[in-house]
Amino acid sequence: MARYSLLRGAILPVLFVAPLYSQSSSIWKDPSPHVARFVTVDTDVRLEVLDWGGSGRSVVLLSGLGNTAHIFDDFAPKLTANCHVYGITRRGYGASSIPSSGYTADRLGDDVLAVLDSLKLSRPVLVGHSIAGEEMSSLGTRHPDRIAGLVYLDAGYWYAYDSRAGRELRDFDEKVLGTSIAPPSPGAADLKNFPALLSWYVRYRGYAPPEAELRQGLDFAPDGTLGKARTPPRVHEAIEAGEQSFMGVPAPVLAIFVIGHDRGPWSREKPNEHASFEAAIAMDVAQTEAVANAFQIGVPTARVVKLKNTNHYVFMSNEADVLRELRVFLAGLH
């Protein structure tokens, strides 16, 4: 599932970084300058909404599969000089409710719309990573009047725009790669505490998420030892089963694609497997290039940006590039 999950929000972090955190345990405080609130979006369903403040156009950040709004803790403050920035943690993750249903693309899109209504946001720009592409496409096609623009951060794949190239990439992920290109799971020493797990990410993934993101997803003991993720697997499965087909998006669009996903330093430390890695990367380059081109044809007014050989978490690995493109896109909106 590694490569398939790579485009969905990274299943490996889901195993260790998924939902709810223990609020009772520590003196640690989230250093990101946001205010958290909860918005009711459905019967017995509340979503955590982060507000980083700022002035100007409203921007709403949507995370990938398995992540929460805290994945943007370092990125969001860099937008507040010209925007009022919010983030939404979808149902099933983090401090948001974990209901038994409601995981189709349109229902998740309706959750986002309910938050926009509650906050009285007029035509915000939605910026979504990975699987959030389906929520943005759902809102962009059904409620284009409510959205000023959509920004897909390596999120314009088959779940966000239906194309033959996208379906071929999906099938390649599921049938060819499987678990063949996945780093080893964190060991006991890596789960000793949060700094140890952050170090594991740097060693094996080449990036480290904000610590608050990890704390949102794991049980941990009073001595700091990390436990299991608490989002049940059924949530991830339901989101994957709830995909829908979207053929175009009328709203102004910026789509950033990663052409050739870097799988982290660990993939370069196994000389015996170098040939298989190189072959997989070559396939990835060809197929993601085809998907990006299909997106451009299907959404001809979109600005499509291709970043080569970088991380799926492009807003972390290529922060400066993403900020530059995003600022130009925002400045051009009416």
C-alpha positions as CSV (number, residue, x, y, z in Angstrom):
1,M,0.0,0.0,0.0
2,A,3.0,2.4,0.3
3,R,2.9,4.1,-3.0
4,Y,-0.9,4.0,-3.2
5,S,-1.0,5.7,0.2
6,L,1.7,8.1,-0.8
7,L,-0.8,10.0,-2.9
8,R,-3.5,9.7,-0.3
9,G,-1.7,11.2,2.7
10,A,0.7,8.5,3.6
11,I,-0.6,5.4,5.3
12,L,2.6,4.9,7.2
13,P,2.0,8.0,9.2
14,V,-1.5,6.8,9.7
15,L,-0.3,3.8,11.5
16,F,1.5,6.0,14.0
17,V,-0.1,9.4,13.4
18,A,-3.8,9.2,13.2
19,P,-6.4,10.5,15.5
20,L,-7.1,11.8,19.0
21,Y,-4.5,12.7,21.5
22,S,-4.4,12.4,25.3
23,Q,-5.0,16.0,26.6
24,S,-4.5,15.1,30.2
25,S,-0.9,14.1,30.0
26,S,1.7,16.8,29.5
27,I,3.0,20.3,30.1
28,W,4.0,20.4,26.4
29,K,2.2,23.3,24.6
30,D,1.6,23.6,20.9
31,P,3.9,26.5,19.8
32,S,1.9,27.3,16.6
33,P,0.0,30.5,17.1
34,H,-3.5,29.3,16.5
35,V,-6.8,29.2,18.4
36,A,-8.8,26.0,18.4
37,R,-12.5,25.8,18.3
38,F,-15.1,23.1,17.5
39,V,-17.9,23.4,14.8
40,T,-20.9,21.1,14.7
41,V,-21.3,19.9,11.1
42,D,-23.7,16.9,11.5
43,T,-25.6,15.1,14.1
44,D,-23.2,14.4,16.9
45,V,-20.2,15.3,14.7
46,R,-17.9,18.2,15.6
47,L,-14.8,19.2,13.8
48,E,-11.7,20.9,15.2
49,V,-11.0,24.2,13.4
50,L,-7.7,26.0,13.9
51,D,-7.6,29.8,13.4
52,W,-4.1,31.3,12.8
53,G,-5.5,34.8,12.4
54,G,-4.2,37.2,9.8
55,S,-5.8,39.8,7.6
56,G,-7.1,39.7,4.1
57,R,-8.8,36.9,2.1
58,S,-9.8,33.8,4.0
59,V,-7.7,30.7,3.3
60,V,-8.8,27.3,4.6
61,L,-6.2,24.5,4.8
62,L,-7.4,20.9,4.4
63,S,-5.1,18.0,5.2
64,G,-4.3,14.7,3.6
65,L,-5.5,11.2,4.6
66,G,-4.4,10.4,8.2
67,N,-3.4,13.9,9.0
68,T,-5.1,16.7,11.0
69,A,-5.0,20.5,10.5
70,H,-2.0,20.5,12.8
71,I,0.1,19.2,9.9
72,F,0.1,22.9,8.7
73,D,1.3,24.3,12.1
74,D,4.6,25.5,10.6
75,F,3.2,26.4,7.1
76,A,0.1,28.4,8.0
77,P,1.7,31.3,9.9
78,K,3.7,32.2,6.8
79,L,0.4,33.1,5.1
80,T,-1.1,35.4,7.7
81,A,0.6,38.6,6.5
82,N,-1.9,38.7,3.6
83,C,-4.6,36.2,4.5
84,H,-6.8,35.1,7.4
85,V,-5.8,31.4,7.7
86,Y,-7.9,28.5,9.1
87,G,-7.5,24.7,9.1
88,I,-10.0,22.0,9.4
89,T,-9.5,18.5,10.8
90,R,-11.9,16.2,9.0
91,R,-14.2,13.7,10.8
92,G,-12.4,10.6,12.0
93,Y,-9.1,12.2,13.0
94,G,-7.5,14.2,15.7
95,A,-9.8,16.0,18.1
96,S,-12.7,15.8,15.7
97,S,-15.5,13.3,16.1
98,I,-15.1,9.8,14.9
99,P,-18.6,8.8,13.7
100,S,-19.4,5.4,12.1
101,S,-20.4,7.0,8.8
102,G,-20.2,10.1,6.6
103,Y,-17.0,9.5,4.7
104,T,-18.0,9.9,1.1
105,A,-16.4,12.7,-0.8
106,D,-19.6,14.7,-1.0
107,R,-20.3,14.3,2.7
108,L,-16.8,15.3,3.6
109,G,-17.2,18.3,1.3
110,D,-20.5,19.1,3.1
111,D,-18.5,19.1,6.4
112,V,-16.2,21.8,5.0
113,L,-19.2,23.8,3.7
114,A,-20.8,23.6,7.2
115,V,-17.6,25.0,8.7
116,L,-17.6,27.9,6.1
117,D,-21.2,28.6,7.1
118,S,-20.5,28.6,10.8
119,L,-17.5,30.9,10.4
120,K,-19.4,33.1,7.9
121,L,-16.6,32.9,5.4
122,S,-17.4,34.5,2.1
123,R,-15.8,32.8,-0.9
124,P,-12.6,31.6,0.8
125,V,-9.7,29.9,-1.0
126,L,-9.4,26.2,-0.2
127,V,-5.9,24.8,-0.1
128,G,-5.8,21.0,0.2
129,H,-3.2,18.4,0.4
130,S,-3.5,14.9,-1.1
131,I,-6.9,13.2,-0.4
132,A,-8.3,16.7,0.3
133,G,-8.5,17.1,-3.4
134,E,-11.7,15.1,-3.4
135,E,-13.4,17.5,-0.9
136,M,-12.3,20.5,-3.0
137,S,-13.5,19.0,-6.2
138,S,-16.8,18.2,-4.6
139,L,-17.3,21.7,-3.4
140,G,-15.9,23.3,-6.6
141,T,-18.4,21.4,-8.8
142,R,-21.4,21.6,-6.5
143,H,-21.0,25.0,-5.0
144,P,-18.7,27.1,-7.2
145,D,-20.3,30.3,-6.0
146,R,-19.1,29.6,-2.5
147,I,-15.4,29.3,-3.4
148,A,-13.0,31.9,-4.8
149,G,-10.3,29.4,-5.7
150,L,-8.9,25.9,-5.2
151,V,-5.3,25.0,-4.6
152,Y,-4.3,21.3,-5.0
153,L,-1.1,20.4,-3.2
154,D,-0.2,17.1,-4.9
155,A,-3.9,16.5,-4.7
156,G,-5.1,16.4,-8.3
157,Y,-5.2,12.6,-8.7
158,W,-8.0,10.2,-9.5
159,Y,-10.0,11.0,-6.4
160,A,-10.1,14.7,-7.4
161,Y,-10.2,14.6,-11.2
162,D,-11.2,11.5,-13.2
163,S,-8.9,10.7,-16.1
164,R,-7.6,7.6,-17.8
165,A,-4.1,8.5,-16.6
166,G,-5.3,8.9,-13.1
167,R,-7.0,5.5,-13.1
168,E,-3.9,3.9,-14.5
169,L,-1.8,5.4,-11.7
170,R,-4.3,4.2,-9.1
171,D,-4.1,0.7,-10.5
172,F,-0.3,0.9,-10.6
173,D,-0.3,1.9,-6.9
174,E,-2.6,-0.9,-5.8
175,K,-1.3,-3.8,-8.0
176,V,2.4,-3.2,-8.7
177,L,4.0,-1.4,-5.8
178,G,2.1,-2.8,-2.9
179,T,4.3,-2.7,0.2
180,S,7.5,-3.0,-1.9
181,I,8.6,0.6,-1.4
182,A,8.0,1.3,2.2
183,P,10.5,2.1,4.9
184,P,10.7,-0.1,8.0
185,S,8.3,0.6,10.7
186,P,9.5,2.6,13.8
187,G,11.0,0.3,16.4
188,A,10.7,0.5,20.2
189,A,13.5,3.0,20.4
190,D,11.8,5.2,17.9
191,L,8.6,5.1,20.0
192,K,10.3,6.0,23.2
193,N,9.0,9.6,23.0
194,F,8.0,12.2,20.5
195,P,11.5,13.5,19.8
196,A,12.6,10.0,19.0
197,L,9.8,9.6,16.5
198,L,10.5,12.9,14.9
199,S,14.1,11.8,14.4
200,W,12.8,8.6,12.8
201,Y,10.8,10.7,10.3
202,V,13.9,12.7,9.4
203,R,16.0,9.6,8.9
204,Y,13.5,7.6,6.9
205,R,11.2,10.1,5.3
206,G,13.4,13.1,5.0
207,Y,11.0,15.4,6.7
208,A,9.4,15.7,10.2
209,P,5.8,16.8,10.8
210,P,5.1,19.3,13.5
211,E,5.1,17.6,16.9
212,A,1.5,18.7,17.5
213,E,0.5,16.6,14.5
214,L,2.0,13.5,16.2
215,R,0.4,14.3,19.5
216,Q,-3.0,14.6,17.8
217,G,-2.7,11.0,16.7
218,L,-1.2,8.8,19.4
219,D,-1.9,7.6,22.8
220,F,1.1,8.1,25.1
221,A,2.0,7.0,28.6
222,P,2.9,9.4,31.5
223,D,6.6,8.5,30.9
224,G,6.3,9.7,27.3
225,T,6.3,6.3,25.7
226,L,4.2,6.3,22.5
227,G,1.3,3.9,22.1
228,K,-1.0,3.1,19.2
229,A,-3.0,5.2,16.8
230,R,-6.6,5.5,17.9
231,T,-8.4,6.2,14.6
232,P,-9.8,2.8,13.7
233,P,-8.8,1.4,10.2
234,R,-12.4,1.5,9.2
235,V,-12.2,5.3,8.8
236,H,-9.4,5.1,6.2
237,E,-11.2,2.3,4.5
238,A,-14.5,4.2,4.4
239,I,-12.8,7.3,2.9
240,E,-11.2,5.2,0.2
241,A,-14.5,3.4,-0.5
242,G,-16.3,6.8,-0.6
243,E,-14.4,8.2,-3.6
244,Q,-16.5,9.8,-6.3
245,S,-15.8,10.8,-9.9
246,F,-15.2,14.5,-10.7
247,M,-14.8,15.5,-14.3
248,G,-13.9,19.2,-14.0
249,V,-13.7,22.1,-11.6
250,P,-15.1,25.5,-12.6
251,A,-13.4,27.6,-9.9
252,P,-10.0,29.2,-10.4
253,V,-7.4,26.5,-9.8
254,L,-3.8,26.2,-8.9
255,A,-2.6,22.6,-9.1
256,I,0.9,21.7,-7.9
257,F,2.0,18.2,-8.9
258,V,5.1,16.2,-7.7
259,I,6.6,14.5,-10.7
260,G,8.7,11.7,-9.2
261,H,8.1,11.3,-5.5
262,D,11.1,11.2,-3.3
263,R,10.6,8.3,-0.8
264,G,13.2,9.6,1.7
265,P,16.8,8.9,2.6
266,W,16.1,5.2,3.5
267,S,15.4,4.4,-0.2
268,R,19.0,5.4,-1.1
269,E,20.6,3.3,1.6
270,K,19.8,-0.1,0.1
271,P,22.2,-0.7,-2.8
272,N,20.8,-4.1,-3.4
273,E,17.4,-2.6,-4.1
274,H,18.6,0.4,-6.1
275,A,17.5,-0.9,-9.4
276,S,14.0,-1.6,-8.3
277,F,13.8,1.8,-6.7
278,E,15.0,3.5,-9.9
279,A,12.5,1.5,-12.0
280,A,9.6,2.5,-9.7
281,I,10.7,6.2,-9.8
282,A,10.8,6.1,-13.6
283,M,7.3,4.7,-13.6
284,D,6.2,7.3,-11.1
285,V,7.6,10.1,-13.2
286,A,5.9,9.0,-16.4
287,Q,2.6,8.4,-14.8
288,T,2.4,11.5,-12.6
289,E,3.4,13.6,-15.6
290,A,0.5,12.0,-17.6
291,V,-1.9,12.7,-14.7
292,A,-0.7,16.4,-14.5
293,N,-1.1,16.8,-18.3
294,A,-4.6,15.2,-18.2
295,F,-5.6,17.6,-15.4
296,Q,-4.4,20.6,-17.5
297,I,-6.5,19.4,-20.4
298,G,-9.5,18.7,-18.3
299,V,-9.2,22.0,-16.4
300,P,-7.7,24.3,-19.1
301,T,-7.9,27.5,-17.0
302,A,-5.9,25.9,-14.2
303,R,-2.3,26.9,-13.5
304,V,-0.5,23.6,-13.3
305,V,2.9,23.6,-11.7
306,K,5.2,20.5,-11.8
307,L,7.9,20.1,-9.1
308,K,10.3,17.3,-9.8
309,N,11.7,14.6,-7.5
310,T,10.5,16.0,-4.2
311,N,8.3,14.9,-1.3
312,H,4.5,14.3,-1.4
313,Y,4.4,16.7,1.6
314,V,5.4,19.4,-0.8
315,F,4.3,22.3,1.5
316,M,7.1,21.1,3.8
317,S,9.8,19.9,1.4
318,N,9.3,22.8,-1.0
319,E,7.8,25.4,1.2
320,A,9.3,28.4,-0.6
321,D,8.0,27.2,-4.0
322,V,4.5,26.6,-2.7
323,L,4.3,29.9,-0.9
324,R,5.5,31.8,-4.0
325,E,2.9,30.1,-6.3
326,L,0.2,30.5,-3.7
327,R,0.8,34.2,-3.2
328,V,0.8,34.8,-7.0
329,F,-2.4,32.8,-7.3
330,L,-4.1,34.7,-4.5
331,A,-3.0,38.1,-5.9
332,G,-4.7,37.3,-9.2
333,L,-8.1,36.4,-7.8
334,H,-11.0,38.9,-8.0
